[in-house]
Amino acid sequence: MSQQQVTNNTTEWKCSKLLIKQKPVKGLIDSGLTKIPKIFVRPSEDLAQELTYKNIQVQVPVIDLSGILDADWRKQIVEQVRIASETWGFFQVVNHGIPPTVLDGMIDGIRKFNEMDVEEKRRYYSRDYTRRVRFISNFDLFASKTANWRDTMNISFPDQIDSEKLPASCRYLFEHFIYKTILK
């Protein structure tokens, strides 16, 4: 085995170990990585089919919610969501009524969360899908060939908000977003 292979294998092993030990992507960067570890790089054969479509113009489905309060329009909107979800798996929503200041506040809240001390963030790290607030890195780490280079904050309060479960660094911003969008 060459020195390069040993170095790559050691880096991959450390990287996998860090991910499993609740070290999010930002933690990997902070640990001194200078190159994207191979564990995050999709093999070229997986990308080959995607590359053959590079000249095709793609338009992400856009769903306009401005008529959501009208029963007839709502049926059409629900159908658009169904089609976009089945066909694309995602879509863009416009005229949703969420003020830009609230959206900017959520982005700021997530930024503040990601800048928190690693130990503080670790309190929220969990692969337990029943937790109302959880921070996770590489949701499919043990199922896919390559790891996802992303961290995710998931907040789920279907009935009421328990403010104490929200991270202090972004609690107010999250509450404001939830009240403006869900509990309006």
C-alpha positions as YAML, in Angstrom:
chain: A
units: angstrom
residues:
- id: 1
  name: MET
  ca: [0.00, 0.00, 0.00]
- id: 2
  name: SER
  ca: [1.40, 3.39, -0.98]
- id: 3
  name: GLN
  ca: [1.85, 6.27, 1.46]
- id: 4
  name: GLN
  ca: [-0.93, 8.15, -0.39]
- id: 5
  name: GLN
  ca: [-3.36, 5.23, 0.11]
- id: 6
  name: VAL
  ca: [-2.45, 5.01, 3.81]
- id: 7
  name: THR
  ca: [-3.00, 8.77, 4.18]
- id: 8
  name: ASN
  ca: [-6.35, 8.59, 2.33]
- id: 9
  name: ASN
  ca: [-7.52, 5.59, 4.37]
- id: 10
  name: THR
  ca: [-6.44, 7.25, 7.62]
- id: 11
  name: THR
  ca: [-8.23, 10.47, 6.68]
- id: 12
  name: GLU
  ca: [-11.38, 8.55, 5.70]
- id: 13
  name: TRP
  ca: [-11.30, 6.55, 8.93]
- id: 14
  name: LYS
  ca: [-10.86, 9.70, 11.03]
- id: 15
  name: CYS
  ca: [-13.60, 11.44, 9.09]
- id: 16
  name: SER
  ca: [-16.05, 8.53, 9.54]
- id: 17
  name: LYS
  ca: [-15.19, 8.36, 13.22]
- id: 18
  name: LEU
  ca: [-15.75, 12.11, 13.66]
- id: 19
  name: LEU
  ca: [-19.14, 11.92, 11.92]
- id: 20
  name: ILE
  ca: [-20.23, 9.00, 14.07]
- id: 21
  name: LYS
  ca: [-19.04, 10.81, 17.21]
- id: 22
  name: GLN
  ca: [-21.43, 13.70, 16.56]
- id: 23
  name: LYS
  ca: [-18.85, 15.95, 14.93]
- id: 24
  name: PRO
  ca: [-20.81, 17.89, 12.30]
- id: 25
  name: VAL
  ca: [-19.42, 19.06, 8.97]
- id: 26
  name: LYS
  ca: [-18.32, 22.39, 10.45]
- id: 27
  name: GLY
  ca: [-16.44, 20.38, 13.09]
- id: 28
  name: LEU
  ca: [-14.62, 18.49, 10.36]
- id: 29
  name: ILE
  ca: [-13.52, 21.76, 8.80]
- id: 30
  name: ASP
  ca: [-12.51, 23.17, 12.18]
- id: 31
  name: SER
  ca: [-10.43, 20.03, 12.83]
- id: 32
  name: GLY
  ca: [-7.99, 21.12, 10.12]
- id: 33
  name: LEU
  ca: [-9.08, 19.33, 6.95]
- id: 34
  name: THR
  ca: [-7.58, 20.96, 3.88]
- id: 35
  name: LYS
  ca: [-9.23, 18.75, 1.23]
- id: 36
  name: ILE
  ca: [-12.71, 17.33, 0.91]
- id: 37
  name: PRO
  ca: [-12.42, 13.76, 2.27]
- id: 38
  name: LYS
  ca: [-13.15, 10.98, -0.19]
- id: 39
  name: ILE
  ca: [-16.10, 9.82, 1.93]
- id: 40
  name: PHE
  ca: [-17.97, 12.92, 0.65]
- id: 41
  name: VAL
  ca: [-17.04, 12.54, -3.04]
- id: 42
  name: ARG
  ca: [-19.49, 10.69, -5.27]
- id: 43
  name: PRO
  ca: [-17.81, 8.23, -7.66]
- id: 44
  name: SER
  ca: [-17.59, 9.45, -11.25]
- id: 45
  name: GLU
  ca: [-19.68, 6.50, -12.49]
- id: 46
  name: ASP
  ca: [-22.54, 7.74, -10.26]
- id: 47
  name: LEU
  ca: [-22.26, 11.19, -11.83]
- id: 48
  name: ALA
  ca: [-21.93, 10.00, -15.46]
- id: 49
  name: GLN
  ca: [-25.65, 9.98, -16.22]
- id: 50
  name: GLU
  ca: [-26.17, 13.40, -14.63]
- id: 51
  name: LEU
  ca: [-23.37, 14.85, -16.75]
- id: 52
  name: THR
  ca: [-25.07, 13.77, -19.99]
- id: 53
  name: TYR
  ca: [-27.94, 16.15, -19.22]
- id: 54
  name: LYS
  ca: [-25.90, 19.31, -18.74]
- id: 55
  name: ASN
  ca: [-27.26, 21.06, -21.86]
- id: 56
  name: ILE
  ca: [-30.91, 20.62, -20.88]
- id: 57
  name: GLN
  ca: [-32.63, 23.69, -19.42]
- id: 58
  name: VAL
  ca: [-34.32, 22.72, -16.16]
- id: 59
  name: GLN
  ca: [-37.10, 24.76, -14.57]
- id: 60
  name: VAL
  ca: [-37.87, 23.95, -10.94]
- id: 61
  name: PRO
  ca: [-41.65, 23.78, -10.41]
- id: 62
  name: VAL
  ca: [-42.98, 27.02, -8.90]
- id: 63
  name: ILE
  ca: [-46.16, 26.87, -6.83]
- id: 64
  name: ASP
  ca: [-48.04, 30.10, -6.18]
- id: 65
  name: LEU
  ca: [-49.94, 30.05, -2.88]
- id: 66
  name: SER
  ca: [-51.68, 33.40, -3.37]
- id: 67
  name: GLY
  ca: [-55.05, 31.70, -3.96]
- id: 68
  name: ILE
  ca: [-54.80, 29.15, -1.14]
- id: 69
  name: LEU
  ca: [-57.81, 30.58, 0.74]
- id: 70
  name: ASP
  ca: [-60.15, 29.97, -2.21]
- id: 71
  name: ALA
  ca: [-61.47, 26.37, -2.15]
- id: 72
  name: ASP
  ca: [-61.19, 25.88, -5.94]
- id: 73
  name: TRP
  ca: [-57.68, 27.33, -6.10]
- id: 74
  name: ARG
  ca: [-56.64, 25.27, -3.08]
- id: 75
  name: LYS
  ca: [-57.56, 22.05, -4.93]
- id: 76
  name: GLN
  ca: [-55.41, 23.16, -7.87]
- id: 77
  name: ILE
  ca: [-52.52, 24.07, -5.56]
- id: 78
  name: VAL
  ca: [-52.73, 20.70, -3.79]
- id: 79
  name: GLU
  ca: [-52.63, 18.99, -7.19]
- id: 80
  name: GLN
  ca: [-49.59, 21.07, -8.22]
- id: 81
  name: VAL
  ca: [-47.82, 20.10, -4.98]
- id: 82
  name: ARG
  ca: [-48.65, 16.42, -5.58]
- id: 83
  name: ILE
  ca: [-47.35, 16.46, -9.15]
- id: 84
  name: ALA
  ca: [-44.19, 18.41, -8.28]
- id: 85
  name: SER
  ca: [-43.49, 16.11, -5.33]
- id: 86
  name: GLU
  ca: [-43.96, 12.93, -7.35]
- id: 87
  name: THR
  ca: [-42.10, 14.19, -10.42]
- id: 88
  name: TRP
  ca: [-39.33, 16.32, -8.95]
- id: 89
  name: GLY
  ca: [-39.24, 15.67, -5.22]
- id: 90
  name: PHE
  ca: [-39.11, 19.41, -4.53]
- id: 91
  name: PHE
  ca: [-40.52, 22.74, -5.65]
- id: 92
  name: GLN
  ca: [-40.32, 26.48, -5.02]
- id: 93
  name: VAL
  ca: [-43.17, 28.23, -3.22]
- id: 94
  name: VAL
  ca: [-44.02, 31.88, -3.96]
- id: 95
  name: ASN
  ca: [-46.57, 34.25, -2.45]
- id: 96
  name: HIS
  ca: [-46.55, 32.24, 0.77]
- id: 97
  name: GLY
  ca: [-47.05, 35.30, 2.96]
- id: 98
  name: ILE
  ca: [-43.92, 34.87, 5.07]
- id: 99
  name: PRO
  ca: [-42.25, 38.28, 5.33]
- id: 100
  name: PRO
  ca: [-38.64, 38.45, 4.08]
- id: 101
  name: THR
  ca: [-37.60, 39.72, 7.51]
- id: 102
  name: VAL
  ca: [-38.83, 36.47, 9.08]
- id: 103
  name: LEU
  ca: [-36.98, 34.35, 6.49]
- id: 104
  name: ASP
  ca: [-33.82, 36.42, 6.99]
- id: 105
  name: GLY
  ca: [-34.25, 35.94, 10.73]
- id: 106
  name: MET
  ca: [-34.34, 32.15, 10.31]
- id: 107
  name: ILE
  ca: [-31.17, 32.21, 8.24]
- id: 108
  name: ASP
  ca: [-29.54, 34.37, 10.91]
- id: 109
  name: GLY
  ca: [-30.75, 31.96, 13.62]
- id: 110
  name: ILE
  ca: [-29.26, 28.96, 11.84]
- id: 111
  name: ARG
  ca: [-25.99, 30.86, 11.35]
- id: 112
  name: LYS
  ca: [-25.89, 31.64, 15.09]
- id: 113
  name: PHE
  ca: [-26.59, 28.00, 15.90]
- id: 114
  name: ASN
  ca: [-23.77, 26.81, 13.64]
- id: 115
  name: GLU
  ca: [-21.37, 29.27, 15.25]
- id: 116
  name: MET
  ca: [-22.15, 27.93, 18.74]
- id: 117
  name: ASP
  ca: [-19.60, 25.99, 20.73]
- id: 118
  name: VAL
  ca: [-19.34, 22.34, 19.61]
- id: 119
  name: GLU
  ca: [-20.27, 21.06, 23.07]
- id: 120
  name: GLU
  ca: [-23.40, 23.21, 23.13]
- id: 121
  name: LYS
  ca: [-24.43, 21.99, 19.66]
- id: 122
  name: ARG
  ca: [-23.77, 18.39, 20.66]
- id: 123
  name: ARG
  ca: [-26.72, 18.58, 23.09]
- id: 124
  name: TYR
  ca: [-28.99, 18.76, 20.06]
- id: 125
  name: TYR
  ca: [-27.22, 16.11, 17.97]
- id: 126
  name: SER
  ca: [-29.35, 12.99, 17.62]
- id: 127
  name: ARG
  ca: [-30.37, 10.32, 15.13]
- id: 128
  name: ASP
  ca: [-33.57, 9.77, 17.14]
- id: 129
  name: TYR
  ca: [-36.37, 10.84, 14.79]
- id: 130
  name: THR
  ca: [-38.83, 11.20, 17.69]
- id: 131
  name: ARG
  ca: [-36.96, 14.16, 19.19]
- id: 132
  name: ARG
  ca: [-38.65, 17.51, 18.60]
- id: 133
  name: VAL
  ca: [-35.38, 19.39, 18.10]
- id: 134
  name: ARG
  ca: [-32.43, 17.61, 16.58]
- id: 135
  name: PHE
  ca: [-29.26, 18.51, 14.80]
- id: 136
  name: ILE
  ca: [-27.87, 15.87, 12.51]
- id: 137
  name: SER
  ca: [-25.04, 15.47, 10.09]
- id: 138
  name: ASN
  ca: [-25.27, 13.07, 7.17]
- id: 139
  name: PHE
  ca: [-28.74, 11.67, 7.77]
- id: 140
  name: ASP
  ca: [-27.98, 8.66, 5.54]
- id: 141
  name: LEU
  ca: [-24.39, 8.06, 6.68]
- id: 142
  name: PHE
  ca: [-24.88, 4.31, 7.14]
- id: 143
  name: ALA
  ca: [-27.08, 3.79, 4.07]
- id: 144
  name: SER
  ca: [-25.43, 5.59, 1.14]
- id: 145
  name: LYS
  ca: [-22.13, 5.07, -0.66]
- id: 146
  name: THR
  ca: [-21.02, 8.63, 0.03]
- id: 147
  name: ALA
  ca: [-21.71, 10.93, 2.94]
- id: 148
  name: ASN
  ca: [-23.60, 14.18, 2.49]
- id: 149
  name: TRP
  ca: [-21.54, 17.32, 3.09]
- id: 150
  name: ARG
  ca: [-24.24, 18.99, 5.15]
- id: 151
  name: ASP
  ca: [-25.63, 19.50, 8.62]
- id: 152
  name: THR
  ca: [-29.38, 19.68, 9.28]
- id: 153
  name: MET
  ca: [-31.43, 21.26, 12.06]
- id: 154
  name: ASN
  ca: [-34.88, 19.70, 12.37]
- id: 155
  name: ILE
  ca: [-37.56, 21.32, 14.54]
- id: 156
  name: SER
  ca: [-40.95, 19.64, 14.88]
- id: 157
  name: PHE
  ca: [-43.69, 21.04, 17.09]
- id: 158
  name: PRO
  ca: [-46.98, 19.85, 15.60]
- id: 159
  name: ASP
  ca: [-49.11, 20.91, 18.55]
- id: 160
  name: GLN
  ca: [-47.30, 23.46, 20.72]
- id: 161
  name: ILE
  ca: [-43.86, 24.99, 21.07]
- id: 162
  name: ASP
  ca: [-41.68, 24.06, 24.02]
- id: 163
  name: SER
  ca: [-39.31, 27.04, 23.94]
- id: 164
  name: GLU
  ca: [-36.90, 25.43, 26.40]
- id: 165
  name: LYS
  ca: [-36.08, 22.73, 23.86]
- id: 166
  name: LEU
  ca: [-34.92, 25.30, 21.29]
- id: 167
  name: PRO
  ca: [-31.25, 26.37, 21.24]
- id: 168
  name: ALA
  ca: [-30.81, 29.58, 23.25]
- id: 169
  name: SER
  ca: [-28.71, 31.19, 20.50]
- id: 170
  name: CYS
  ca: [-31.63, 31.20, 18.10]
- id: 171
  name: ARG
  ca: [-34.70, 30.57, 20.30]
- id: 172
  name: TYR
  ca: [-36.34, 33.96, 19.71]
- id: 173
  name: LEU
  ca: [-35.81, 33.80, 15.94]
- id: 174
  name: PHE
  ca: [-37.20, 30.26, 15.69]
- id: 175
  name: GLU
  ca: [-40.22, 31.11, 17.85]
- id: 176
  name: HIS
  ca: [-40.88, 34.20, 15.73]
- id: 177
  name: PHE
  ca: [-40.72, 32.11, 12.54]
- id: 178
  name: ILE
  ca: [-42.99, 29.38, 13.95]
- id: 179
  name: TYR
  ca: [-45.58, 31.87, 15.18]
- id: 180
  name: LYS
  ca: [-45.51, 33.82, 11.89]
- id: 181
  name: THR
  ca: [-45.83, 30.72, 9.70]
- id: 182
  name: ILE
  ca: [-47.50, 27.86, 11.55]
- id: 183
  name: LEU
  ca: [-49.41, 29.24, 14.50]
- id: 184
  name: LYS
  ca: [-50.57, 32.40, 12.72]
...
